Amino acid sequence: MASDDELPVLAGTDPVAALFAAGVREVVVKRGAAGASAYTVTEAVERPARSVPVVDTVGAGDAFVAGYLSGLLDGVDLAARLDRAVTTGAFAVAARGDWEGLPTRTELGLLDAVPGTTVR
């Protein structure tokens, strides 16, 4: 898992292919406000960033990784892992601080709620 500016440093001009050739089974590329991508040898998934007001970007990458890994541990598929990662990253940037905005599992769906929805 790396940002799009870190990958070429790791593996040259075609980093995803180079990492697969080296035996890596899954590559995740974080692109900040441009979203993210995840690749396996047989699958590629792209997700846009969630549209939220950005308050503080500190901890966004860590939140993204936490969301992705929690999906991996839950056994969800590649697309669902990437969705969760992008969502946890969005929660992180919408609050001040590096962990204060992180959602609980039950809060993950809140970004899909219609504006004005009452949450109890």
mmCIF file of the C-alpha atoms, coordinates in Angstrom:
data_MODEL
# 
_entry.id   MODEL 
# 
loop_
_atom_site.group_PDB 
_atom_site.id 
_atom_site.type_symbol 
_atom_site.label_atom_id 
_atom_site.label_alt_id 
_atom_site.label_comp_id 
_atom_site.label_asym_id 
_atom_site.label_entity_id 
_atom_site.label_seq_id 
_atom_site.pdbx_PDB_ins_code 
_atom_site.Cartn_x 
_atom_site.Cartn_y 
_atom_site.Cartn_z 
_atom_site.occupancy 
_atom_site.B_iso_or_equiv 
_atom_site.pdbx_formal_charge 
_atom_site.auth_seq_id 
_atom_site.auth_comp_id 
_atom_site.auth_asym_id 
_atom_site.auth_atom_id 
_atom_site.pdbx_PDB_model_num 
ATOM 1   C CA . MET A 1 1   ? 0.000   0.000   0.000   1.00 0.00 ? 1   MET A CA 1 
ATOM 2   C CA . ALA A 1 2   ? 1.533   3.270   -1.110  1.00 0.00 ? 2   ALA A CA 1 
ATOM 3   C CA . SER A 1 3   ? 0.671   6.656   -2.511  1.00 0.00 ? 3   SER A CA 1 
ATOM 4   C CA . ASP A 1 4   ? 0.937   7.225   -6.241  1.00 0.00 ? 4   ASP A CA 1 
ATOM 5   C CA . ASP A 1 5   ? 4.083   9.303   -5.743  1.00 0.00 ? 5   ASP A CA 1 
ATOM 6   C CA . GLU A 1 6   ? 5.751   6.610   -3.594  1.00 0.00 ? 6   GLU A CA 1 
ATOM 7   C CA . LEU A 1 7   ? 5.198   3.683   -5.970  1.00 0.00 ? 7   LEU A CA 1 
ATOM 8   C CA . PRO A 1 8   ? 7.681   4.700   -8.701  1.00 0.00 ? 8   PRO A CA 1 
ATOM 9   C CA . VAL A 1 9   ? 10.381  4.988   -6.032  1.00 0.00 ? 9   VAL A CA 1 
ATOM 10  C CA . LEU A 1 10  ? 9.651   1.409   -5.002  1.00 0.00 ? 10  LEU A CA 1 
ATOM 11  C CA . ALA A 1 11  ? 9.317   -0.219  -8.380  1.00 0.00 ? 11  ALA A CA 1 
ATOM 12  C CA . GLY A 1 12  ? 10.125  2.007   -11.369 1.00 0.00 ? 12  GLY A CA 1 
ATOM 13  C CA . THR A 1 13  ? 7.961   2.999   -14.310 1.00 0.00 ? 13  THR A CA 1 
ATOM 14  C CA . ASP A 1 14  ? 5.359   0.200   -14.063 1.00 0.00 ? 14  ASP A CA 1 
ATOM 15  C CA . PRO A 1 15  ? 5.273   -0.348  -10.323 1.00 0.00 ? 15  PRO A CA 1 
ATOM 16  C CA . VAL A 1 16  ? 2.147   -2.499  -10.158 1.00 0.00 ? 16  VAL A CA 1 
ATOM 17  C CA . ALA A 1 17  ? 3.517   -4.999  -12.693 1.00 0.00 ? 17  ALA A CA 1 
ATOM 18  C CA . ALA A 1 18  ? 6.940   -4.965  -11.024 1.00 0.00 ? 18  ALA A CA 1 
ATOM 19  C CA . LEU A 1 19  ? 5.428   -5.671  -7.619  1.00 0.00 ? 19  LEU A CA 1 
ATOM 20  C CA . PHE A 1 20  ? 3.372   -8.553  -9.007  1.00 0.00 ? 20  PHE A CA 1 
ATOM 21  C CA . ALA A 1 21  ? 6.503   -9.951  -10.685 1.00 0.00 ? 21  ALA A CA 1 
ATOM 22  C CA . ALA A 1 22  ? 8.230   -9.795  -7.290  1.00 0.00 ? 22  ALA A CA 1 
ATOM 23  C CA . GLY A 1 23  ? 5.488   -11.917 -5.731  1.00 0.00 ? 23  GLY A CA 1 
ATOM 24  C CA . VAL A 1 24  ? 3.243   -9.252  -4.225  1.00 0.00 ? 24  VAL A CA 1 
ATOM 25  C CA . ARG A 1 25  ? -0.376  -10.459 -4.409  1.00 0.00 ? 25  ARG A CA 1 
ATOM 26  C CA . GLU A 1 26  ? -2.210  -7.175  -3.884  1.00 0.00 ? 26  GLU A CA 1 
ATOM 27  C CA . VAL A 1 27  ? -1.300  -3.543  -4.576  1.00 0.00 ? 27  VAL A CA 1 
ATOM 28  C CA . VAL A 1 28  ? -3.238  -0.572  -3.222  1.00 0.00 ? 28  VAL A CA 1 
ATOM 29  C CA . VAL A 1 29  ? -2.559  2.943   -4.487  1.00 0.00 ? 29  VAL A CA 1 
ATOM 30  C CA . LYS A 1 30  ? -3.696  5.929   -2.413  1.00 0.00 ? 30  LYS A CA 1 
ATOM 31  C CA . ARG A 1 31  ? -4.322  9.103   -4.406  1.00 0.00 ? 31  ARG A CA 1 
ATOM 32  C CA . GLY A 1 32  ? -5.673  11.452  -1.749  1.00 0.00 ? 32  GLY A CA 1 
ATOM 33  C CA . ALA A 1 33  ? -8.431  13.669  -3.128  1.00 0.00 ? 33  ALA A CA 1 
ATOM 34  C CA . ALA A 1 34  ? -8.272  11.730  -6.418  1.00 0.00 ? 34  ALA A CA 1 
ATOM 35  C CA . GLY A 1 35  ? -9.395  8.476   -4.763  1.00 0.00 ? 35  GLY A CA 1 
ATOM 36  C CA . ALA A 1 36  ? -7.661  5.110   -4.746  1.00 0.00 ? 36  ALA A CA 1 
ATOM 37  C CA . SER A 1 37  ? -7.038  1.938   -6.721  1.00 0.00 ? 37  SER A CA 1 
ATOM 38  C CA . ALA A 1 38  ? -6.533  -1.675  -5.724  1.00 0.00 ? 38  ALA A CA 1 
ATOM 39  C CA . TYR A 1 39  ? -5.095  -4.416  -7.898  1.00 0.00 ? 39  TYR A CA 1 
ATOM 40  C CA . THR A 1 40  ? -4.694  -8.153  -7.819  1.00 0.00 ? 40  THR A CA 1 
ATOM 41  C CA . VAL A 1 41  ? -3.322  -10.200 -10.693 1.00 0.00 ? 41  VAL A CA 1 
ATOM 42  C CA . THR A 1 42  ? -6.896  -10.743 -11.931 1.00 0.00 ? 42  THR A CA 1 
ATOM 43  C CA . GLU A 1 43  ? -8.771  -7.649  -10.767 1.00 0.00 ? 43  GLU A CA 1 
ATOM 44  C CA . ALA A 1 44  ? -8.515  -3.858  -10.706 1.00 0.00 ? 44  ALA A CA 1 
ATOM 45  C CA . VAL A 1 45  ? -10.816 -1.585  -8.719  1.00 0.00 ? 45  VAL A CA 1 
ATOM 46  C CA . GLU A 1 46  ? -10.912 2.231   -8.741  1.00 0.00 ? 46  GLU A CA 1 
ATOM 47  C CA . ARG A 1 47  ? -12.794 4.399   -6.281  1.00 0.00 ? 47  ARG A CA 1 
ATOM 48  C CA . PRO A 1 48  ? -13.172 8.176   -6.212  1.00 0.00 ? 48  PRO A CA 1 
ATOM 49  C CA . ALA A 1 49  ? -12.566 10.038  -2.983  1.00 0.00 ? 49  ALA A CA 1 
ATOM 50  C CA . ARG A 1 50  ? -15.663 10.740  -0.902  1.00 0.00 ? 50  ARG A CA 1 
ATOM 51  C CA . SER A 1 51  ? -16.859 14.320  -1.107  1.00 0.00 ? 51  SER A CA 1 
ATOM 52  C CA . VAL A 1 52  ? -16.609 15.755  2.398   1.00 0.00 ? 52  VAL A CA 1 
ATOM 53  C CA . PRO A 1 53  ? -15.534 19.113  3.791   1.00 0.00 ? 53  PRO A CA 1 
ATOM 54  C CA . VAL A 1 54  ? -11.813 18.821  4.518   1.00 0.00 ? 54  VAL A CA 1 
ATOM 55  C CA . VAL A 1 55  ? -10.911 20.071  7.993   1.00 0.00 ? 55  VAL A CA 1 
ATOM 56  C CA . ASP A 1 56  ? -7.564  18.353  8.623   1.00 0.00 ? 56  ASP A CA 1 
ATOM 57  C CA . THR A 1 57  ? -5.662  15.821  6.511   1.00 0.00 ? 57  THR A CA 1 
ATOM 58  C CA . VAL A 1 58  ? -3.469  14.564  9.367   1.00 0.00 ? 58  VAL A CA 1 
ATOM 59  C CA . GLY A 1 59  ? -4.119  10.855  9.797   1.00 0.00 ? 59  GLY A CA 1 
ATOM 60  C CA . ALA A 1 60  ? -6.028  10.393  6.540   1.00 0.00 ? 60  ALA A CA 1 
ATOM 61  C CA . GLY A 1 61  ? -3.573  7.844   5.154   1.00 0.00 ? 61  GLY A CA 1 
ATOM 62  C CA . ASP A 1 62  ? -3.521  5.908   8.407   1.00 0.00 ? 62  ASP A CA 1 
ATOM 63  C CA . ALA A 1 63  ? -7.326  5.902   8.482   1.00 0.00 ? 63  ALA A CA 1 
ATOM 64  C CA . PHE A 1 64  ? -7.384  4.649   4.889   1.00 0.00 ? 64  PHE A CA 1 
ATOM 65  C CA . VAL A 1 65  ? -5.046  1.783   5.775   1.00 0.00 ? 65  VAL A CA 1 
ATOM 66  C CA . ALA A 1 66  ? -7.066  0.935   8.898   1.00 0.00 ? 66  ALA A CA 1 
ATOM 67  C CA . GLY A 1 67  ? -10.260 0.773   6.857   1.00 0.00 ? 67  GLY A CA 1 
ATOM 68  C CA . TYR A 1 68  ? -8.654  -1.398  4.205   1.00 0.00 ? 68  TYR A CA 1 
ATOM 69  C CA . LEU A 1 69  ? -7.123  -3.802  6.699   1.00 0.00 ? 69  LEU A CA 1 
ATOM 70  C CA . SER A 1 70  ? -10.349 -4.084  8.689   1.00 0.00 ? 70  SER A CA 1 
ATOM 71  C CA . GLY A 1 71  ? -12.082 -5.126  5.476   1.00 0.00 ? 71  GLY A CA 1 
ATOM 72  C CA . LEU A 1 72  ? -9.347  -7.660  4.787   1.00 0.00 ? 72  LEU A CA 1 
ATOM 73  C CA . LEU A 1 73  ? -9.738  -9.104  8.285   1.00 0.00 ? 73  LEU A CA 1 
ATOM 74  C CA . ASP A 1 74  ? -13.521 -9.211  7.808   1.00 0.00 ? 74  ASP A CA 1 
ATOM 75  C CA . GLY A 1 75  ? -13.033 -11.217 4.606   1.00 0.00 ? 75  GLY A CA 1 
ATOM 76  C CA . VAL A 1 76  ? -14.793 -8.772  2.282   1.00 0.00 ? 76  VAL A CA 1 
ATOM 77  C CA . ASP A 1 77  ? -13.876 -8.580  -1.399  1.00 0.00 ? 77  ASP A CA 1 
ATOM 78  C CA . LEU A 1 78  ? -11.421 -6.161  -3.002  1.00 0.00 ? 78  LEU A CA 1 
ATOM 79  C CA . ALA A 1 79  ? -14.055 -3.582  -3.956  1.00 0.00 ? 79  ALA A CA 1 
ATOM 80  C CA . ALA A 1 80  ? -15.581 -3.565  -0.464  1.00 0.00 ? 80  ALA A CA 1 
ATOM 81  C CA . ARG A 1 81  ? -12.135 -3.210  1.134   1.00 0.00 ? 81  ARG A CA 1 
ATOM 82  C CA . LEU A 1 82  ? -11.375 -0.214  -1.060  1.00 0.00 ? 82  LEU A CA 1 
ATOM 83  C CA . ASP A 1 83  ? -14.802 1.312   -0.357  1.00 0.00 ? 83  ASP A CA 1 
ATOM 84  C CA . ARG A 1 84  ? -14.208 0.990   3.378   1.00 0.00 ? 84  ARG A CA 1 
ATOM 85  C CA . ALA A 1 85  ? -10.726 2.487   3.070   1.00 0.00 ? 85  ALA A CA 1 
ATOM 86  C CA . VAL A 1 86  ? -11.947 5.505   1.111   1.00 0.00 ? 86  VAL A CA 1 
ATOM 87  C CA . THR A 1 87  ? -14.789 5.975   3.594   1.00 0.00 ? 87  THR A CA 1 
ATOM 88  C CA . THR A 1 88  ? -12.587 5.861   6.700   1.00 0.00 ? 88  THR A CA 1 
ATOM 89  C CA . GLY A 1 89  ? -10.183 8.284   5.045   1.00 0.00 ? 89  GLY A CA 1 
ATOM 90  C CA . ALA A 1 90  ? -13.096 10.654  4.397   1.00 0.00 ? 90  ALA A CA 1 
ATOM 91  C CA . PHE A 1 91  ? -14.195 10.507  8.020   1.00 0.00 ? 91  PHE A CA 1 
ATOM 92  C CA . ALA A 1 92  ? -10.632 11.305  9.088   1.00 0.00 ? 92  ALA A CA 1 
ATOM 93  C CA . VAL A 1 93  ? -10.281 14.448  6.964   1.00 0.00 ? 93  VAL A CA 1 
ATOM 94  C CA . ALA A 1 94  ? -13.684 15.756  8.028   1.00 0.00 ? 94  ALA A CA 1 
ATOM 95  C CA . ALA A 1 95  ? -12.548 16.207  11.647  1.00 0.00 ? 95  ALA A CA 1 
ATOM 96  C CA . ARG A 1 96  ? -9.651  17.930  13.363  1.00 0.00 ? 96  ARG A CA 1 
ATOM 97  C CA . GLY A 1 97  ? -6.992  15.567  14.692  1.00 0.00 ? 97  GLY A CA 1 
ATOM 98  C CA . ASP A 1 98  ? -5.490  12.320  13.544  1.00 0.00 ? 98  ASP A CA 1 
ATOM 99  C CA . TRP A 1 99  ? -7.959  9.816   15.045  1.00 0.00 ? 99  TRP A CA 1 
ATOM 100 C CA . GLU A 1 100 ? -10.858 11.835  16.427  1.00 0.00 ? 100 GLU A CA 1 
ATOM 101 C CA . GLY A 1 101 ? -12.981 11.505  13.295  1.00 0.00 ? 101 GLY A CA 1 
ATOM 102 C CA . LEU A 1 102 ? -12.567 7.770   12.802  1.00 0.00 ? 102 LEU A CA 1 
ATOM 103 C CA . PRO A 1 103 ? -15.912 5.993   12.477  1.00 0.00 ? 103 PRO A CA 1 
ATOM 104 C CA . THR A 1 104 ? -17.182 2.965   14.315  1.00 0.00 ? 104 THR A CA 1 
ATOM 105 C CA . ARG A 1 105 ? -18.458 0.090   12.195  1.00 0.00 ? 105 ARG A CA 1 
ATOM 106 C CA . THR A 1 106 ? -22.028 1.315   12.598  1.00 0.00 ? 106 THR A CA 1 
ATOM 107 C CA . GLU A 1 107 ? -21.049 4.820   11.479  1.00 0.00 ? 107 GLU A CA 1 
ATOM 108 C CA . LEU A 1 108 ? -19.455 3.693   8.200   1.00 0.00 ? 108 LEU A CA 1 
ATOM 109 C CA . GLY A 1 109 ? -22.756 4.004   6.314   1.00 0.00 ? 109 GLY A CA 1 
ATOM 110 C CA . LEU A 1 110 ? -23.439 7.560   7.462   1.00 0.00 ? 110 LEU A CA 1 
ATOM 111 C CA . LEU A 1 111 ? -21.726 9.132   4.449   1.00 0.00 ? 111 LEU A CA 1 
ATOM 112 C CA . ASP A 1 112 ? -24.346 7.441   2.258   1.00 0.00 ? 112 ASP A CA 1 
ATOM 113 C CA . ALA A 1 113 ? -27.261 8.968   4.188   1.00 0.00 ? 113 ALA A CA 1 
ATOM 114 C CA . VAL A 1 114 ? -29.377 11.591  2.474   1.00 0.00 ? 114 VAL A CA 1 
ATOM 115 C CA . PRO A 1 115 ? -28.513 15.066  3.807   1.00 0.00 ? 115 PRO A CA 1 
ATOM 116 C CA . GLY A 1 116 ? -30.932 16.011  6.568   1.00 0.00 ? 116 GLY A CA 1 
ATOM 117 C CA . THR A 1 117 ? -31.516 12.410  7.639   1.00 0.00 ? 117 THR A CA 1 
ATOM 118 C CA . THR A 1 118 ? -32.103 12.061  11.371  1.00 0.00 ? 118 THR A CA 1 
ATOM 119 C CA . VAL A 1 119 ? -29.662 9.697   13.033  1.00 0.00 ? 119 VAL A CA 1 
ATOM 120 C CA . ARG A 1 120 ? -30.490 8.307   16.466  1.00 0.00 ? 120 ARG A CA 1 
# 
